[in-house]
C-alpha cells in the first residue's frame, strides 16, 4: 500500500468503521482527530467518541482539539500528506486545509451537490428519497462545495432508518476510500466542479425537530420517524410524558378523529390519527424504560382514546 501519511478526522461510529477499515487495508494513518469527550446527561460520565475509542484500540495517536483552527500545531509537526475527513463535526480553516502535501479530501454521505451540510442521511430519509450515495470530494472552506473526485449511488430500502442506512453508507464510504485513494495518490483521479445551481442544504437536526408532528401525512410522519431512528428517536407527548417512536407505518388516509387521538391500542396495533391520515406505531419507549414492540407496550397500558401531542 502507498505509504502516504494520512491524518483521519471523524467522530461517530460510521467514521470509526472507516478508520478501522483503512488501517486493516494497509493505509498509513499516522494520527486521528476527533471531537472532545462529552459528559453524558445520565450519570455525568465522560465518554469519548467512537473514533477515539477505535484509535486507542489501534494504537494510533488521537487528538481532541476544542477548536482545531486554533489548535493545530500537532498537524504541522506531523507533516501529513493527506487530511481525510468523514463526519468530523468542525469546519476547517484554509490554514488547516493547507497543511497536507496533497489537497484534502472528504467523504460525504450524499450525492453532491444535493444535501450539503451536517445531516444528509436524515434529510434523505425525511424527504422519502429512494437513492443516496457517497461523494469523495476536495475539502474547501465553503461547506461541501469542493471538486468531486468520485461518486457512487446506494438504494434506500423502505425499511431503512437512520441507523441502518448510516451503516450501509459507511460500508460504501470505506469501499470507495480503498478503491480511489491509491488512484488519487498516483495523480490518476480528475476532479469535476459541482453544479452550484443544483445545490441543496441540510443543516444539523435541532433538538426541537426531534418532536414529531401530527399535522402531516402518514408518509411524512413515517419518514420523520425513520430519519430519527434509532438515535436519538423522535417523540410525541402522552400525558406530558415524552414517548419515543422508533418505527411506524402508514395505515390509511382516513380522518376519523382529531389529530393525536389513539384510535386503537389492542394486541399488536396502536393506531394514531394524524391530520392527514392514520399511522400504526410499531416500536415505542417510555423515558428510562426499554424499547418495546406495540404488543408489549399495550400490555399494562391503557392509551386507547387518549391523545398524543
ZADO-1210 file (C-alpha; in nm, 4 decimals, padded with zeros to 6 digits):
<atoms>
<atom x="00.0000" y="00.0000" z="00.0000" code="UNK" pos="1"/>
<atom x="00.1131" y="00.3558" z="-00.0746" code="UNK" pos="2"/>
<atom x="00.2977" y="00.4971" z="00.2276" code="UNK" pos="3"/>
<atom x="00.1382" y="00.8432" z="00.2114" code="UNK" pos="4"/>
<atom x="00.0788" y="00.9754" z="00.5626" code="UNK" pos="5"/>
<atom x="-00.2925" y="01.0197" z="00.6358" code="UNK" pos="6"/>
<atom x="-00.4467" y="01.2157" z="00.9198" code="UNK" pos="7"/>
<atom x="-00.8065" y="01.0977" z="00.9626" code="UNK" pos="8"/>
<atom x="-01.0700" y="01.3314" z="01.1076" code="UNK" pos="9"/>
<atom x="-01.4033" y="01.1877" z="01.2243" code="UNK" pos="10"/>
<atom x="-01.6257" y="01.1387" z="01.5268" code="UNK" pos="11"/>
<atom x="-01.9250" y="00.8949" z="01.5204" code="UNK" pos="12"/>
<atom x="-01.9454" y="00.5196" z="01.4713" code="UNK" pos="13"/>
<atom x="-01.9627" y="00.5415" z="01.0924" code="UNK" pos="14"/>
<atom x="-01.6312" y="00.7289" z="01.0977" code="UNK" pos="15"/>
<atom x="-01.4785" y="00.4707" z="01.3303" code="UNK" pos="16"/>
<atom x="-01.5836" y="00.1958" z="01.0890" code="UNK" pos="17"/>
<atom x="-01.3998" y="00.3680" z="00.8027" code="UNK" pos="18"/>
<atom x="-01.0937" y="00.4378" z="01.0188" code="UNK" pos="19"/>
<atom x="-01.0613" y="00.0737" z="01.1202" code="UNK" pos="20"/>
<atom x="-01.1130" y="-00.0377" z="00.7612" code="UNK" pos="21"/>
<atom x="-00.8421" y="00.1940" z="00.6289" code="UNK" pos="22"/>
<atom x="-00.5895" y="00.0563" z="00.8759" code="UNK" pos="23"/>
<atom x="-00.6982" y="-00.3010" z="00.8030" code="UNK" pos="24"/>
<atom x="-00.6398" y="-00.2355" z="00.4339" code="UNK" pos="25"/>
<atom x="-00.2865" y="-00.1116" z="00.4904" code="UNK" pos="26"/>
<atom x="-00.3255" y="00.2656" z="00.4690" code="UNK" pos="27"/>
<atom x="-00.0729" y="00.4666" z="00.6710" code="UNK" pos="28"/>
<atom x="-00.2975" y="00.6511" z="00.9177" code="UNK" pos="29"/>
<atom x="-00.0456" y="00.8356" z="01.1346" code="UNK" pos="30"/>
<atom x="-00.2913" y="01.0127" z="01.3629" code="UNK" pos="31"/>
<atom x="-00.6576" y="01.0792" z="01.4251" code="UNK" pos="32"/>
<atom x="-00.8513" y="01.3967" z="01.5072" code="UNK" pos="33"/>
<atom x="-01.1911" y="01.3780" z="01.6729" code="UNK" pos="34"/>
<atom x="-01.4248" y="01.5894" z="01.8835" code="UNK" pos="35"/>
<atom x="-01.3748" y="01.6372" z="02.2548" code="UNK" pos="36"/>
<atom x="-01.5044" y="01.3898" z="02.5103" code="UNK" pos="37"/>
<atom x="-01.8644" y="01.4532" z="02.6129" code="UNK" pos="38"/>
<atom x="-02.0292" y="01.4349" z="02.9531" code="UNK" pos="39"/>
<atom x="-02.3349" y="01.2122" z="02.9355" code="UNK" pos="40"/>
<atom x="-02.6509" y="01.3538" z="03.0886" code="UNK" pos="41"/>
<atom x="-02.7144" y="01.0295" z="03.2778" code="UNK" pos="42"/>
<atom x="-02.4570" y="00.9695" z="03.5488" code="UNK" pos="43"/>
<atom x="-02.2327" y="01.2589" z="03.4401" code="UNK" pos="44"/>
<atom x="-01.9907" y="01.0074" z="03.2908" code="UNK" pos="45"/>
<atom x="-01.7284" y="01.1327" z="03.0476" code="UNK" pos="46"/>
<atom x="-01.7423" y="00.9434" z="02.7191" code="UNK" pos="47"/>
<atom x="-01.5011" y="00.9637" z="02.4277" code="UNK" pos="48"/>
<atom x="-01.6121" y="00.9457" z="02.0653" code="UNK" pos="49"/>
<atom x="-01.6305" y="00.6191" z="01.8733" code="UNK" pos="50"/>
<atom x="-01.3335" y="00.7325" z="01.6639" code="UNK" pos="51"/>
<atom x="-01.1291" y="00.7990" z="01.9786" code="UNK" pos="52"/>
<atom x="-01.2106" y="00.4526" z="02.1116" code="UNK" pos="53"/>
<atom x="-01.1095" y="00.2927" z="01.7828" code="UNK" pos="54"/>
<atom x="-00.7870" y="00.4935" z="01.7610" code="UNK" pos="55"/>
<atom x="-00.6943" y="00.3785" z="02.1117" code="UNK" pos="56"/>
<atom x="-00.7552" y="00.0133" z="02.0209" code="UNK" pos="57"/>
<atom x="-00.5482" y="00.0529" z="01.7040" code="UNK" pos="58"/>
<atom x="-00.2685" y="00.2329" z="01.8886" code="UNK" pos="59"/>
<atom x="-00.2931" y="00.5473" z="01.6759" code="UNK" pos="60"/>
<atom x="-00.2269" y="00.8905" z="01.8343" code="UNK" pos="61"/>
<atom x="-00.5569" y="01.0737" z="01.8856" code="UNK" pos="62"/>
<atom x="-00.6065" y="01.4496" z="01.9172" code="UNK" pos="63"/>
<atom x="-00.9206" y="01.6174" z="02.0550" code="UNK" pos="64"/>
<atom x="-00.8821" y="01.9924" z="01.9969" code="UNK" pos="65"/>
<atom x="-01.1579" y="02.2190" z="02.1204" code="UNK" pos="66"/>
<atom x="-01.1119" y="02.4378" z="01.8126" code="UNK" pos="67"/>
<atom x="-00.8876" y="02.2752" z="01.5538" code="UNK" pos="68"/>
<atom x="-00.8495" y="02.6009" z="01.3626" code="UNK" pos="69"/>
<atom x="-00.6666" y="02.7449" z="01.6645" code="UNK" pos="70"/>
<atom x="-00.5057" y="02.4251" z="01.7960" code="UNK" pos="71"/>
<atom x="-00.3291" y="02.2520" z="01.5072" code="UNK" pos="72"/>
<atom x="00.0410" y="02.2605" z="01.5961" code="UNK" pos="73"/>
<atom x="00.0385" y="01.8806" z="01.6089" code="UNK" pos="74"/>
<atom x="-00.0615" y="01.8689" z="01.2413" code="UNK" pos="75"/>
<atom x="00.2280" y="02.0939" z="01.1413" code="UNK" pos="76"/>
<atom x="00.4657" y="01.8670" z="01.3314" code="UNK" pos="77"/>
<atom x="00.3319" y="01.5501" z="01.1653" code="UNK" pos="78"/>
<atom x="00.3617" y="01.6919" z="00.8125" code="UNK" pos="79"/>
<atom x="00.0819" y="01.4740" z="00.6689" code="UNK" pos="80"/>
<atom x="00.0355" y="01.4057" z="00.3024" code="UNK" pos="81"/>
<atom x="-00.3440" y="01.3912" z="00.3251" code="UNK" pos="82"/>
<atom x="-00.6166" y="01.5149" z="00.5578" code="UNK" pos="83"/>
<atom x="-00.9163" y="01.2840" z="00.5143" code="UNK" pos="84"/>
<atom x="-01.2453" y="01.3601" z="00.6904" code="UNK" pos="85"/>
<atom x="-01.5684" y="01.1702" z="00.7342" code="UNK" pos="86"/>
<atom x="-01.8309" y="01.3172" z="00.9702" code="UNK" pos="87"/>
<atom x="-01.5825" y="01.5101" z="01.1851" code="UNK" pos="88"/>
<atom x="-01.8051" y="01.7934" z="01.3049" code="UNK" pos="89"/>
<atom x="-01.5905" y="02.1056" z="01.2690" code="UNK" pos="90"/>
<atom x="-01.5360" y="02.3265" z="00.9640" code="UNK" pos="91"/>
<atom x="-01.1662" y="02.3556" z="00.8787" code="UNK" pos="92"/>
<atom x="-00.9965" y="02.6859" z="00.8016" code="UNK" pos="93"/>
<atom x="-00.7924" y="02.7443" z="00.4873" code="UNK" pos="94"/>
<atom x="-00.4779" y="02.7312" z="00.7018" code="UNK" pos="95"/>
<atom x="-00.5627" y="02.3821" z="00.8308" code="UNK" pos="96"/>
<atom x="-00.6767" y="02.2654" z="00.4882" code="UNK" pos="97"/>
<atom x="-00.3352" y="02.3598" z="00.3513" code="UNK" pos="98"/>
<atom x="-00.1307" y="02.1553" z="00.5985" code="UNK" pos="99"/>
<atom x="-00.1076" y="01.8442" z="00.3814" code="UNK" pos="100"/>
<atom x="00.1120" y="01.7997" z="00.0766" code="UNK" pos="101"/>
<atom x="-00.1985" y="01.6910" z="-00.1199" code="UNK" pos="102"/>
<atom x="-00.5359" y="01.8617" z="-00.1475" code="UNK" pos="103"/>
<atom x="-00.7508" y="01.7456" z="00.1495" code="UNK" pos="104"/>
<atom x="-01.0407" y="01.5082" z="00.0886" code="UNK" pos="105"/>
<atom x="-01.3796" y="01.4482" z="00.2465" code="UNK" pos="106"/>
<atom x="-01.6168" y="01.1536" z="00.2278" code="UNK" pos="107"/>
<atom x="-01.9719" y="01.2929" z="00.2292" code="UNK" pos="108"/>
<atom x="-02.2846" y="01.0770" z="00.2650" code="UNK" pos="109"/>
<atom x="-02.4863" y="01.2192" z="-00.0242" code="UNK" pos="110"/>
<atom x="-02.4721" y="01.2622" z="-00.3991" code="UNK" pos="111"/>
<atom x="-02.3389" y="01.6170" z="-00.4025" code="UNK" pos="112"/>
<atom x="-02.4340" y="01.8874" z="-00.4708" code="UNK" pos="113"/>
<atom x="-02.7533" y="01.7524" z="-00.3132" code="UNK" pos="114"/>
<atom x="-02.7605" y="01.7729" z="00.0670" code="UNK" pos="115"/>
<atom x="-02.4564" y="01.9781" z="00.1538" code="UNK" pos="116"/>
<atom x="-02.4270" y="02.0025" z="00.5296" code="UNK" pos="117"/>
<atom x="-02.4319" y="01.8059" z="00.8523" code="UNK" pos="118"/>
<atom x="-02.7408" y="01.5843" z="00.8147" code="UNK" pos="119"/>
<atom x="-02.7556" y="01.4334" z="00.4628" code="UNK" pos="120"/>
<atom x="-02.8678" y="01.0890" z="00.5793" code="UNK" pos="121"/>
<atom x="-03.1526" y="01.2266" z="00.7917" code="UNK" pos="122"/>
<atom x="-03.2730" y="01.4541" z="00.5120" code="UNK" pos="123"/>
<atom x="-03.2693" y="01.1761" z="00.2526" code="UNK" pos="124"/>
<atom x="-03.4954" y="00.9673" z="00.4765" code="UNK" pos="125"/>
<atom x="-03.7134" y="01.2601" z="00.5850" code="UNK" pos="126"/>
<atom x="-03.7765" y="01.3519" z="00.2220" code="UNK" pos="127"/>
<atom x="-03.8613" y="00.9965" z="00.1212" code="UNK" pos="128"/>
<atom x="-03.5696" y="00.9610" z="-00.1226" code="UNK" pos="129"/>
<atom x="-03.5148" y="00.6210" z="-00.2809" code="UNK" pos="130"/>
<atom x="-03.1489" y="00.6770" z="-00.3708" code="UNK" pos="131"/>
<atom x="-02.8498" y="00.8306" z="-00.1948" code="UNK" pos="132"/>
<atom x="-02.4764" y="00.7667" z="-00.2050" code="UNK" pos="133"/>
<atom x="-02.1276" y="00.8789" z="-00.1085" code="UNK" pos="134"/>
<atom x="-01.9112" y="01.1500" z="-00.2640" code="UNK" pos="135"/>
<atom x="-01.5319" y="01.1687" z="-00.2404" code="UNK" pos="136"/>
<atom x="-01.4538" y="01.5369" z="-00.2774" code="UNK" pos="137"/>
<atom x="-01.1935" y="01.8019" z="-00.2164" code="UNK" pos="138"/>
<atom x="-01.2350" y="01.9897" z="00.1085" code="UNK" pos="139"/>
<atom x="-01.2576" y="02.3658" z="00.0686" code="UNK" pos="140"/>
<atom x="-01.3536" y="02.6366" z="00.3154" code="UNK" pos="141"/>
<atom x="-01.7067" y="02.6589" z="00.1746" code="UNK" pos="142"/>
<atom x="-01.9147" y="02.3725" z="00.3115" code="UNK" pos="143"/>
<atom x="-01.9138" y="02.0613" z="00.0886" code="UNK" pos="144"/>
<atom x="-01.8516" y="02.2714" z="-00.2231" code="UNK" pos="145"/>
<atom x="-01.5208" y="02.1261" z="-00.3458" code="UNK" pos="146"/>
<atom x="-01.4469" y="01.9359" z="-00.6649" code="UNK" pos="147"/>
<atom x="-01.5864" y="01.5819" z="-00.6896" code="UNK" pos="148"/>
<atom x="-01.3326" y="01.3020" z="-00.7443" code="UNK" pos="149"/>
<atom x="-01.5636" y="01.0021" z="-00.7183" code="UNK" pos="150"/>
<atom x="-01.9303" y="00.9321" z="-00.6502" code="UNK" pos="151"/>
<atom x="-02.1270" y="00.6105" z="-00.6065" code="UNK" pos="152"/>
<atom x="-02.5004" y="00.5553" z="-00.5516" code="UNK" pos="153"/>
<atom x="-02.6864" y="00.3424" z="-00.2984" code="UNK" pos="154"/>
<atom x="-03.0546" y="00.2493" z="-00.2970" code="UNK" pos="155"/>
<atom x="-03.2627" y="00.3323" z="00.0107" code="UNK" pos="156"/>
<atom x="-03.4773" y="00.0426" z="00.1284" code="UNK" pos="157"/>
<atom x="-03.8291" y="00.1265" z="00.2534" code="UNK" pos="158"/>
<atom x="-03.7333" y="-00.0367" z="00.5839" code="UNK" pos="159"/>
<atom x="-03.4149" y="00.1670" z="00.6241" code="UNK" pos="160"/>
<atom x="-03.3882" y="00.4014" z="00.9185" code="UNK" pos="161"/>
<atom x="-03.1076" y="00.6409" z="01.0100" code="UNK" pos="162"/>
<atom x="-02.9018" y="00.3677" z="01.1777" code="UNK" pos="163"/>
<atom x="-02.9300" y="00.1024" z="00.9074" code="UNK" pos="164"/>
<atom x="-02.8733" y="00.3490" z="00.6234" code="UNK" pos="165"/>
<atom x="-02.5756" y="00.5045" z="00.8050" code="UNK" pos="166"/>
<atom x="-02.4145" y="00.1629" z="00.8388" code="UNK" pos="167"/>
<atom x="-02.4626" y="00.0841" z="00.4697" code="UNK" pos="168"/>
<atom x="-02.3254" y="00.4236" z="00.3670" code="UNK" pos="169"/>
<atom x="-02.0227" y="00.3744" z="00.5933" code="UNK" pos="170"/>
<atom x="-01.9500" y="00.0451" z="00.4174" code="UNK" pos="171"/>
<atom x="-01.9768" y="00.2190" z="00.0805" code="UNK" pos="172"/>
<atom x="-01.7510" y="00.5037" z="00.2002" code="UNK" pos="173"/>
<atom x="-01.4837" y="00.2541" z="00.3048" code="UNK" pos="174"/>
<atom x="-01.5049" y="00.0671" z="-00.0261" code="UNK" pos="175"/>
<atom x="-01.4643" y="00.3969" z="-00.2118" code="UNK" pos="176"/>
<atom x="-01.1685" y="00.5058" z="00.0004" code="UNK" pos="177"/>
<atom x="-00.9906" y="00.1756" z="-00.0595" code="UNK" pos="178"/>
<atom x="-01.0637" y="00.1943" z="-00.4326" code="UNK" pos="179"/>
<atom x="-00.9953" y="00.5604" z="-00.5047" code="UNK" pos="180"/>
<atom x="-00.7256" y="00.6801" z="-00.2605" code="UNK" pos="181"/>
<atom x="-00.4435" y="00.4909" z="-00.4373" code="UNK" pos="182"/>
<atom x="-00.5550" y="00.6470" z="-00.7663" code="UNK" pos="183"/>
<atom x="-00.5605" y="00.9895" z="-00.6031" code="UNK" pos="184"/>
<atom x="-00.2118" y="00.9399" z="-00.4603" code="UNK" pos="185"/>
<atom x="-00.0867" y="00.8464" z="-00.8082" code="UNK" pos="186"/>
<atom x="-00.2457" y="01.1530" z="-00.9687" code="UNK" pos="187"/>
<atom x="-00.4924" y="00.9433" z="-01.1687" code="UNK" pos="188"/>
<atom x="-00.8165" y="01.0976" z="-01.0367" code="UNK" pos="189"/>
<atom x="-00.9541" y="01.4078" z="-01.2019" code="UNK" pos="190"/>
<atom x="-01.1890" y="01.6360" z="-01.0113" code="UNK" pos="191"/>
<atom x="-01.5005" y="01.7958" z="-01.1575" code="UNK" pos="192"/>
<atom x="-01.6799" y="02.1092" z="-01.0451" code="UNK" pos="193"/>
<atom x="-02.0160" y="02.0874" z="-00.8725" code="UNK" pos="194"/>
<atom x="-02.3175" y="02.2456" z="-01.0386" code="UNK" pos="195"/>
<atom x="-02.3933" y="02.5268" z="-00.7955" code="UNK" pos="196"/>
<atom x="-02.7489" y="02.5761" z="-00.9230" code="UNK" pos="197"/>
<atom x="-02.8310" y="02.2191" z="-00.8123" code="UNK" pos="198"/>
<atom x="-02.7013" y="02.2573" z="-00.4569" code="UNK" pos="199"/>
<atom x="-02.9360" y="02.1873" z="-00.1653" code="UNK" pos="200"/>
<atom x="-02.8564" y="02.2108" z="00.2049" code="UNK" pos="201"/>
<atom x="-02.9246" y="02.0085" z="00.5188" code="UNK" pos="202"/>
<atom x="-02.8345" y="02.1811" z="00.8467" code="UNK" pos="203"/>
<atom x="-02.7918" y="01.9956" z="01.1746" code="UNK" pos="204"/>
<atom x="-03.1126" y="01.8462" z="01.3147" code="UNK" pos="205"/>
<atom x="-03.2105" y="02.0651" z="01.6102" code="UNK" pos="206"/>
<atom x="-03.3361" y="01.9274" z="01.9401" code="UNK" pos="207"/>
<atom x="-03.6824" y="02.0727" z="01.8807" code="UNK" pos="208"/>
<atom x="-03.7036" y="01.8852" z="01.5492" code="UNK" pos="209"/>
<atom x="-03.6991" y="01.5551" z="01.7405" code="UNK" pos="210"/>
<atom x="-04.0607" y="01.6311" z="01.8353" code="UNK" pos="211"/>
<atom x="-04.2750" y="01.4585" z="01.5729" code="UNK" pos="212"/>
<atom x="-04.5566" y="01.6486" z="01.4042" code="UNK" pos="213"/>
<atom x="-04.9185" y="01.5336" z="01.3967" code="UNK" pos="214"/>
<atom x="-05.0058" y="01.7826" z="01.1241" code="UNK" pos="215"/>
<atom x="-04.8684" y="01.5907" z="00.8285" code="UNK" pos="216"/>
<atom x="-04.9422" y="01.2998" z="00.6001" code="UNK" pos="217"/>
<atom x="-04.8835" y="00.9405" z="00.7133" code="UNK" pos="218"/>
<atom x="-04.5966" y="00.9122" z="00.4635" code="UNK" pos="219"/>
<atom x="-04.4240" y="01.2231" z="00.6001" code="UNK" pos="220"/>
<atom x="-04.4717" y="01.1068" z="00.9602" code="UNK" pos="221"/>
<atom x="-04.3248" y="00.7635" z="00.8878" code="UNK" pos="222"/>
<atom x="-04.0283" y="00.9205" z="00.7086" code="UNK" pos="223"/>
<atom x="-03.9674" y="01.1552" z="01.0022" code="UNK" pos="224"/>
<atom x="-03.9636" y="00.8551" z="01.2372" code="UNK" pos="225"/>
<atom x="-03.7155" y="00.6757" z="01.0097" code="UNK" pos="226"/>
<atom x="-03.4870" y="00.9784" z="00.9944" code="UNK" pos="227"/>
<atom x="-03.4527" y="00.9857" z="01.3753" code="UNK" pos="228"/>
<atom x="-03.4341" y="00.6125" z="01.4461" code="UNK" pos="229"/>
<atom x="-03.2649" y="00.4523" z="01.6207" code="UNK" pos="230"/>
<atom x="-03.0782" y="00.7546" z="01.7558" code="UNK" pos="231"/>
<atom x="-03.1907" y="00.9924" z="01.9004" code="UNK" pos="232"/>
<atom x="-03.5503" y="00.8798" z="01.8397" code="UNK" pos="233"/>
<atom x="-03.8417" y="01.1063" z="01.7521" code="UNK" pos="234"/>
<atom x="-04.1053" y="01.1558" z="02.0203" code="UNK" pos="235"/>
<atom x="-04.4611" y="01.2619" z="02.0985" code="UNK" pos="236"/>
<atom x="-04.6068" y="01.3663" z="02.4313" code="UNK" pos="237"/>
<atom x="-04.8603" y="01.1450" z="02.6081" code="UNK" pos="238"/>
<atom x="-04.9868" y="01.2732" z="02.9450" code="UNK" pos="239"/>
<atom x="-04.6872" y="01.5129" z="02.9386" code="UNK" pos="240"/>
<atom x="-04.4530" y="01.2138" z="02.9082" code="UNK" pos="241"/>
<atom x="-04.2252" y="01.2021" z="02.6003" code="UNK" pos="242"/>
<atom x="-04.2807" y="00.8714" z="02.4232" code="UNK" pos="243"/>
<atom x="-04.0160" y="00.7855" z="02.1664" code="UNK" pos="244"/>
<atom x="-04.1368" y="00.6319" z="01.8400" code="UNK" pos="245"/>
<atom x="-03.8787" y="00.4166" z="01.6628" code="UNK" pos="246"/>
<atom x="-04.0891" y="00.2562" z="01.3924" code="UNK" pos="247"/>
<atom x="-04.4225" y="00.3335" z="01.2264" code="UNK" pos="248"/>
<atom x="-04.6155" y="00.2514" z="00.9112" code="UNK" pos="249"/>
<atom x="-04.8985" y="00.4054" z="00.7181" code="UNK" pos="250"/>
<atom x="-05.2482" y="00.2631" z="00.7761" code="UNK" pos="251"/>
<atom x="-05.4718" y="00.4841" z="00.5636" code="UNK" pos="252"/>
<atom x="-05.5618" y="00.8377" z="00.4578" code="UNK" pos="253"/>
<atom x="-05.8812" y="00.8328" z="00.6683" code="UNK" pos="254"/>
<atom x="-05.9724" y="01.1150" z="00.9057" code="UNK" pos="255"/>
<atom x="-06.1853" y="00.9640" z="01.1822" code="UNK" pos="256"/>
<atom x="-06.0957" y="01.1779" z="01.4843" code="UNK" pos="257"/>
<atom x="-05.8949" y="01.4832" z="01.5904" code="UNK" pos="258"/>
<atom x="-05.5208" y="01.4620" z="01.5220" code="UNK" pos="259"/>
<atom x="-05.3348" y="01.2917" z="01.8074" code="UNK" pos="260"/>
<atom x="-05.6185" y="01.0578" z="01.9044" code="UNK" pos="261"/>
<atom x="-05.5244" y="00.6950" z="01.9757" code="UNK" pos="262"/>
<atom x="-05.7901" y="00.5114" z="01.7746" code="UNK" pos="263"/>
<atom x="-05.6822" y="00.1598" z="01.8616" code="UNK" pos="264"/>
<atom x="-05.4455" y="00.0124" z="02.1197" code="UNK" pos="265"/>
<atom x="-05.5040" y="-00.3610" z="02.1331" code="UNK" pos="266"/>
<atom x="-05.2752" y="-00.6573" z="02.0874" code="UNK" pos="267"/>
<atom x="-05.0254" y="-00.5781" z="01.8083" code="UNK" pos="268"/>
<atom x="-05.1713" y="-00.2471" z="01.6939" code="UNK" pos="269"/>
<atom x="-05.1527" y="00.1130" z="01.8095" code="UNK" pos="270"/>
<atom x="-05.3290" y="00.3352" z="01.5559" code="UNK" pos="271"/>
<atom x="-05.2751" y="00.7083" z="01.5769" code="UNK" pos="272"/>
<atom x="-05.4821" y="00.9695" z="01.3971" code="UNK" pos="273"/>
<atom x="-05.2857" y="01.2387" z="01.2148" code="UNK" pos="274"/>
<atom x="-05.4362" y="01.5422" z="01.0495" code="UNK" pos="275"/>
<atom x="-05.3972" y="01.3755" z="00.7082" code="UNK" pos="276"/>
<atom x="-05.4470" y="01.0067" z="00.7870" code="UNK" pos="277"/>
<atom x="-05.3695" y="00.7191" z="01.0239" code="UNK" pos="278"/>
<atom x="-05.0409" y="00.5520" z="01.1188" code="UNK" pos="279"/>
<atom x="-04.9561" y="00.2445" z="01.3232" code="UNK" pos="280"/>
<atom x="-04.6934" y="00.2934" z="01.5941" code="UNK" pos="281"/>
<atom x="-04.4859" y="-00.0248" z="01.5985" code="UNK" pos="282"/>
<atom x="-04.1952" y="00.0365" z="01.8391" code="UNK" pos="283"/>
<atom x="-04.2125" y="00.2752" z="02.1350" code="UNK" pos="284"/>
<atom x="-04.0236" y="00.3668" z="02.4515" code="UNK" pos="285"/>
<atom x="-04.1175" y="00.5419" z="02.7734" code="UNK" pos="286"/>
<atom x="-03.8482" y="00.7540" z="02.9456" code="UNK" pos="287"/>
<atom x="-03.5991" y="00.5352" z="03.1309" code="UNK" pos="288"/>
<atom x="-03.7641" y="00.2151" z="03.0070" code="UNK" pos="289"/>
<atom x="-03.6783" y="-00.0435" z="02.7454" code="UNK" pos="290"/>
<atom x="-03.7776" y="-00.0076" z="02.3826" code="UNK" pos="291"/>
<atom x="-04.0925" y="-00.2154" z="02.3231" code="UNK" pos="292"/>
<atom x="-04.2971" y="-00.3506" z="02.0374" code="UNK" pos="293"/>
<atom x="-04.6557" y="-00.2273" z="02.0166" code="UNK" pos="294"/>
<atom x="-04.7849" y="-00.5546" z="02.1614" code="UNK" pos="295"/>
<atom x="-04.5583" y="-00.5268" z="02.4673" code="UNK" pos="296"/>
<atom x="-04.6270" y="-00.1558" z="02.5072" code="UNK" pos="297"/>
<atom x="-05.0001" y="-00.2318" z="02.5117" code="UNK" pos="298"/>
<atom x="-04.9613" y="-00.4815" z="02.7957" code="UNK" pos="299"/>
<atom x="-05.0409" y="-00.2842" z="03.1085" code="UNK" pos="300"/>
<atom x="-05.1054" y="00.0388" z="02.9159" code="UNK" pos="301"/>
<atom x="-05.4497" y="00.1860" z="02.8614" code="UNK" pos="302"/>
<atom x="-05.3953" y="00.4503" z="02.5968" code="UNK" pos="303"/>
<atom x="-05.6868" y="00.3908" z="02.3610" code="UNK" pos="304"/>
<atom x="-05.8860" y="00.7125" z="02.3349" code="UNK" pos="305"/>
<atom x="-05.6032" y="00.9177" z="02.4821" code="UNK" pos="306"/>
<atom x="-05.4376" y="01.1960" z="02.2881" code="UNK" pos="307"/>
<atom x="-05.0775" y="01.2376" z="02.1805" code="UNK" pos="308"/>
<atom x="-04.9490" y="01.5836" z="02.1125" code="UNK" pos="309"/>
</atoms>
